[in-house]
Structure formats: structure tokens, C-alpha cells
């Protein structure tokens, strides 16, 4: 039989490097590489696959949707819609996290 101990959410947050604020928001102590949205073509990136922009969903909680479109799309071209939801509710990561930003860039391109 396995000995199991119940842990509190405070203990879990400490291990994950997360601070719980009195207003209910969370801050991460761990610095994760982030990437800004790229709403315009970058002349230094001739092979840029996609453009992206952040659309506020809930400014109070700093929740946003990052929208991606191919960088080179003929005018009046219908594009498929892909909705990518990251599991884990972005507790540790966000759409700005480099790995997710690059993944979505590649899908859009």
C-alpha cells in the first residue's frame, strides 16, 4: 500500500514558483521566454510565416486572444479557422510563451 499525503494549493504554488495575490491574480517567479505579437511584417525576417496580434478578452485580468494569419495571403482568400486551446489554462505559460507562439506561427504559415 502506498502512503499518500494530501498537499495544499499553497504548497503546490510554492513548488511551481507561483505567487497568489490578494486580488485573485497569479504571478510567476520563474522567468519564461516570451515573444511579442508581430502585427506587421518584419523586413529583417524575409521568411516570416505569420503575423499575429493580441485582442483583449478581459483587460481587467489581462486575458487576451492571440490571432495569427499567414504573412503572405492573396487578397480575398478564405482562410480556415483553427482554435488552439492550451491545456492547463495557461497557469504556467501563455500565448506569449515562445514555444506556443512559434507553434501557432508554424500552423498559421
Residue pairs with C-beta under 8 A, 6 or more apart in sequence:
10 20
13 19
13 20
13 26
16 30
16 91
16 92
17 28
17 29
17 30
18 26
18 27
18 28
18 29
18 91
18 92
19 26
19 27
19 28
19 29
20 26
21 27
25 61
25 62
26 91
28 92
30 92
32 92
32 93
32 97
32 98
33 97
33 98
34 94
34 96
34 97
34 98
34 101
35 96
35 97
35 98
35 101
35 102
36 96
37 52
37 53
37 54
37 66
37 96
38 48
38 50
38 51
38 52
39 51
39 52
39 53
40 51
41 48
41 51
41 71
42 48
48 71
48 109
49 70
49 71
49 105
49 106
49 108
49 109
50 68
50 69
50 70
50 71
50 104
50 105
50 106
50 108
50 109
51 68
51 69
51 70
51 71
52 66
52 67
52 68
52 69
52 101
52 104
52 105
52 108
53 66
53 67
54 64
54 65
54 66
54 67
54 95
55 64
55 65
55 66
55 67
56 63
56 64
57 63
57 64
57 65
64 95
65 95
66 95
66 96
66 101
66 104
68 104
68 105
68 107
68 108
69 79
69 108
70 79
70 108
70 109
71 109
73 79
82 107
82 108
84 103
84 104
84 107
86 93
86 95
86 100
93 99
93 100
94 100
95 101
95 104
